């Protein structure tokens, strides 16, 4: 691990010296380093899944007619894409084109705490559903990666990927027709409610405040400082703008010109 960190640090410094990183890539450096190297990240992930176990144990005391389900996101919730984020910084990898190759390689490691918790949930009668906005074309690679780590219910029936809409509530509602959803686990607030999508910064905070009693109970949040709906919000709702505009919007927020 230390050797990998040293190699990454050397390549990073080399890139800075030769001015190879654009503004957005430089902005990703510290968050990616934090996720790749910090024991704090490990602790927060373990903490989230420990809390999930406590909430599941509470729910298991209830007598229910429906079978239980636990719904999890995939990226940065059960599978770790940090190496791909490093490729974006050092090799100018692009999303989604290079991400297709990354998914198909099935090289993601598991998020700390995820496998232990999901095995526990499965052993206690829950079915696990993986609801991700990876595209349908990513099914084989996603399945291969989940099977690599022996995640429970890793099959095409339980992996619900993005089809016509990125609104996950459509898929949540389908699951809820046959199951009691104990909890939703994800790293992006859109993993819990469609209300967070396509909103500005102030609106997202207001919605989070209105749902504050759900966090740590039915909604279990994993840390992800690298990307997500919050990042799109910084750019005004889309990543599909020139780098110069991204830099301008980021600097305006830092200067308090929101």
C-alpha positions in Angstrom: 0.0 0.0 0.0 2.8 2.4 0.9 4.6 1.7 -2.4 1.4 2.4 -4.3 1.0 5.7 -2.4 4.6 6.6 -3.2 4.2 5.9 -6.9 0.9 7.9 -7.0 2.6 10.8 -5.1 5.6 10.8 -7.5 3.4 10.8 -10.6 1.2 13.5 -9.2 4.2 15.7 -8.4 5.6 15.0 -11.9 2.4 16.1 -13.5 2.3 19.3 -11.5 5.9 20.1 -12.4 5.2 19.8 -16.1 1.8 21.6 -15.9 -0.1 18.6 -17.2 -3.2 19.0 -15.0 -6.1 21.2 -15.9 -7.9 23.2 -13.2 -10.7 20.6 -12.6 -8.1 17.8 -12.4 -6.1 19.8 -9.8 -9.3 20.4 -7.9 -9.8 16.6 -7.6 -6.4 15.9 -6.2 -7.0 16.4 -2.5 -10.4 14.7 -2.4 -9.1 11.8 -4.3 -6.0 11.5 -2.1 -8.3 11.6 0.9 -10.5 8.8 -0.3 -7.5 6.7 -1.4 -5.3 7.1 1.6 -7.1 8.4 4.7 -8.0 6.1 7.6 -10.8 8.6 8.2 -12.5 7.5 5.0 -12.2 3.9 6.1 -13.6 4.7 9.5 -16.6 6.6 8.0 -17.5 3.8 5.7 -17.3 1.3 8.5 -19.3 3.6 10.7 -22.1 3.9 8.0 -22.4 0.1 7.7 -22.3 -0.4 11.5 -25.2 2.0 11.8 -27.0 0.2 9.0 -26.7 -3.0 11.0 -28.2 -1.4 14.1 -31.1 -0.1 12.1 -31.6 -3.5 10.4 -31.6 -5.2 13.8 -34.4 -2.8 14.9 -36.4 -3.6 11.9 -36.0 -7.3 12.3 -37.9 -7.1 15.6 -41.0 -6.2 13.6 -43.4 -8.8 12.3 -44.0 -8.1 8.6 -46.0 -9.8 5.8 -43.6 -8.7 3.1 -40.1 -10.0 2.6 -37.4 -7.4 3.5 -35.1 -5.7 1.0 -32.0 -3.6 1.4 -31.3 -1.2 -1.5 -27.8 -0.1 -2.2 -26.1 2.1 -4.8 -23.0 0.6 -6.5 -20.3 3.2 -7.1 -18.7 4.5 -3.9 -21.3 2.5 -1.9 -20.3 -1.1 -2.5 -17.6 -0.7 -5.1 -14.6 1.7 -5.0 -13.7 3.6 -8.2 -10.8 5.6 -6.7 -8.3 4.1 -9.2 -10.5 5.4 -12.0 -10.6 8.9 -10.5 -6.8 8.7 -10.3 -6.8 7.9 -14.0 -8.9 11.0 -14.7 -6.2 13.1 -12.9 -3.0 11.6 -14.2 -4.0 10.1 -17.6 -6.8 12.4 -18.6 -9.3 9.6 -18.6 -12.8 10.6 -19.7 -16.3 9.8 -18.4 -18.2 7.9 -19.8 -16.0 6.5 -22.6 -13.0 5.3 -20.4 -15.4 4.4 -17.6 -16.9 1.7 -19.9 -13.5 0.1 -20.1 -13.0 0.5 -16.3 -16.3 -1.2 -15.5 -15.7 -4.1 -17.8 -12.3 -4.7 -16.2 -14.1 -5.4 -12.9 -11.2 -4.1 -10.9 -13.1 -2.2 -8.2 -12.3 -3.1 -4.7 -15.1 -3.3 -2.2 -16.1 -0.4 0.1 -15.1 -1.0 3.7 -17.9 -2.6 5.7 -20.2 -3.2 2.7 -19.7 -6.9 2.2 -19.9 -7.8 5.9 -23.2 -5.8 6.3 -24.8 -7.1 3.1 -23.9 -10.7 4.0 -25.5 -10.1 7.4 -28.6 -8.7 5.9 -28.9 -11.6 3.5 -28.4 -14.1 6.3 -31.2 -12.5 8.1 -33.7 -12.8 5.3 -33.2 -9.6 3.3 -32.8 -9.6 -0.4 -30.2 -7.1 -1.7 -30.9 -4.9 -4.7 -28.2 -3.0 -6.4 -29.8 0.2 -7.9 -27.2 2.1 -9.9 -27.1 4.7 -12.6 -24.5 2.7 -14.4 -25.9 2.1 -17.9 -27.5 -1.2 -19.1 -24.4 -1.9 -21.1 -22.5 -2.1 -17.8 -24.4 -5.1 -16.5 -21.9 -7.8 -17.3 -18.9 -5.8 -15.9 -20.9 -4.9 -12.7 -22.0 -8.4 -12.2 -18.5 -9.7 -12.7 -17.1 -7.3 -10.1 -19.8 -8.1 -7.5 -19.3 -11.8 -8.0 -15.5 -11.3 -7.7 -16.1 -10.3 -4.0 -19.0 -12.7 -3.5 -21.6 -10.1 -2.8 -25.1 -11.6 -2.0 -27.8 -11.6 -4.7 -25.3 -10.7 -7.3 -27.4 -11.6 -10.4 -29.2 -9.8 -13.2 -32.5 -9.8 -11.4 -31.1 -7.8 -8.4 -28.9 -5.3 -10.4 -31.2 -2.5 -11.6 -29.3 -0.1 -13.9 -30.2 3.1 -15.7 -32.5 2.6 -18.7 -34.6 5.6 -19.9 -34.2 7.7 -16.7 -31.7 8.4 -14.0 -34.6 8.8 -11.5 -34.0 5.9 -9.1 -37.4 6.3 -7.5 -38.9 4.5 -10.5 -36.9 1.4 -9.6 -37.4 1.8 -5.8 -41.2 1.8 -6.4 -40.9 -1.4 -8.4 -39.0 -3.1 -5.6 -41.5 -1.8 -3.0 -44.4 -3.6 -4.8 -43.1 -6.9 -3.5 -40.7 -6.0 -0.6 -40.5 -3.9 2.5 -37.5 -1.7 1.9 -35.7 -1.5 5.2 -33.2 1.1 4.1 -31.5 2.8 1.2 -27.7 3.1 1.2 -25.8 5.5 -1.1 -23.2 8.2 -1.5 -25.4 10.7 -3.4 -28.6 12.2 -2.0 -30.3 11.3 -5.3 -29.7 7.7 -4.1 -32.5 8.4 -1.6 -35.0 10.7 -3.2 -35.5 12.2 -6.7 -36.3 15.5 -5.0 -32.6 16.2 -4.9 -32.1 16.0 -8.6 -31.7 19.2 -10.7 -31.9 21.5 -7.8 -29.6 24.4 -6.8 -27.4 24.4 -3.7 -29.9 26.2 -1.5 -32.7 23.9 -2.6 -30.7 20.8 -1.9 -30.0 22.0 1.6 -33.6 22.8 2.2 -34.7 19.3 1.1 -32.0 17.7 3.2 -33.3 19.6 6.2 -36.9 18.5 5.5 -35.7 14.8 5.4 -33.2 15.1 8.3 -35.0 12.5 10.5 -34.4 9.9 7.8 -30.6 10.2 7.8 -29.0 7.5 9.9 -32.3 5.7 10.0 -33.8 4.7 6.6 -31.2 6.7 4.7 -27.5 5.6 5.3 -25.0 7.9 3.6 -21.5 7.0 2.5 -18.7 9.6 2.0 -17.8 10.7 -1.5 -16.0 14.1 -1.8 -14.9 13.4 -5.4 -18.1 13.6 -7.6 -21.9 13.4 -7.5 -25.0 15.4 -7.8 -23.4 18.1 -5.6 -20.6 18.6 -8.2 -23.1 19.1 -11.0 -24.9 21.7 -8.8 -21.6 23.6 -8.5 -21.5 23.8 -12.3 -25.1 25.0 -12.5 -26.7 21.6 -13.0 -24.5 20.0 -15.7 -21.0 18.8 -16.2 -21.2 19.4 -19.9 -19.7 22.9 -20.0 -16.2 24.0 -21.0 -13.4 23.7 -18.5 -13.1 27.5 -18.3 -16.8 27.9 -17.3 -16.3 25.2 -14.6 -13.4 27.1 -13.2 -15.3 30.3 -13.3 -18.3 28.8 -11.4 -16.1 27.2 -8.8 -14.2 30.4 -8.1 -17.4 32.4 -7.8 -18.7 30.0 -5.1 -15.4 30.2 -3.2 -15.6 34.0 -3.3 -19.1 33.9 -2.0 -20.6 35.1 -5.2 -23.3 32.4 -5.3 
